[in-house]
């Protein structure tokens, strides 16, 4: 007998309806829960945005601006809009000046206190802040000028110990017959004109600096017996310089000391540029007057220092012009290496005499290429006033410059040219132009005079800039044959850079009785 069960349900549809009801209740629960937390948050952030003055922006943006990081799909139109508005407000503040009777706060906390006390609006706050920045900027500019002036005067002075050393040795020259003997001795005097030897020339009135140049060259030479040094100094320093090198010989090298007064032909009549310079009131004031006048506060400290250095009185001294008369000073020599008194020789320089100059006169390191962005980026535009048609019609502003400090001069080739006459002619032209063609010392006229007569030598022979900034690469210093403390921070001055001074001071004998007596101490 069959049993038939009749069901009143909908079969598989009933479980589905139950599931839907379950899901609907769960979704409704979570939706309500989320809204409970989200709606107050939206309300609070909207109120904050409104109170901050952001009521002009869209509410969705104001929410997203306050809520979490920027999503990659969010557009930047509105932030750009606010950036433009902020820039416009800054420009308006820059064009508007505060009344003169309004005191500008010195610090940010003082500004905040003042803004709270006086209920500053955004524009007033921005205007006051701009005035504060301008005041600080002026203070920084004044400090830069003051620092540059102090360094300029410090670099132009003579340290007390070095002045004492010159006086002590001058006294020794006058009281000690040994200190007045011939230098060099007559039995080796013939080496002074022997062209088979390597002749070095230093023109300086700085005794201690000259001793470092000479001793560092001889100590690092492979064959010091081939070295002959010719030191030229002024009349007031001659006795001290002569006594020093006679009492402190450096055999087997030969050292000669001569004073400018011992060259009979070296007078103002034969050096017309010096006569013109020293007879001009304007030129004398430019070099000896108030160096703080005419300075540009907007210049960087380095550029300002260079301009001040160009106004050093040494540039109207005959000592600084001697190098242009080398063929006449040494008529019997064929080739010489001229060294400035602020260099240190670290390697044997004999290979320089083997360089083929290819008929050129001046072997020098070019300064238009190199790692140092300040020292090794010099072209003619850095030295000459190309707004003057005399310059712009004659020279190329992109022409590469070269350095004084270590120069190999072929005197035989020099005597075939009119280099010295060209130097004189351009110096006179610049003086007649009231120094408007150039203002940076004696290198610019030399760049003109030696134009097309320069033979470039590798930069490893001559590294510059140790007197300009302390960031000089120490590894490059160690690898260079000659390092040059050109700039104001000479190693014998207190303003010298402590990190770079040891390369120079290692050649000073601080145990010497004259140096100890004058309290010249190792820094």
WOPE-V29011 format. One record per helix or strand of 2 or more residues. SS is the DSSP state (helix for helix, strand for strand). FROM is the first residue (numbers start at 0). LEN is the number of residues. Records with the same first field share a line. If there is no record, write none. Layout:
SS->FROM-LEN + FROM-LEN
This chain:
helix->11-40 + 58-8 + 76-19 + 107-11 + 121-35 + 159-16 + 176-4 + 185-8 + 206-13 + 223-3 + 234-13 + 259-3 + 271-8 + 280-8 + 300-9 + 312-4 + 317-12 + 349-5 + 379-3 + 388-4 + 410-4 + 418-14 + 442-7 + 458-3 + 473-6 + 497-8 + 512-5
strand->197-6 + 226-7 + 253-6 + 334-5 + 342-3 + 361-3 + 405-5 + 453-3 + 481-3
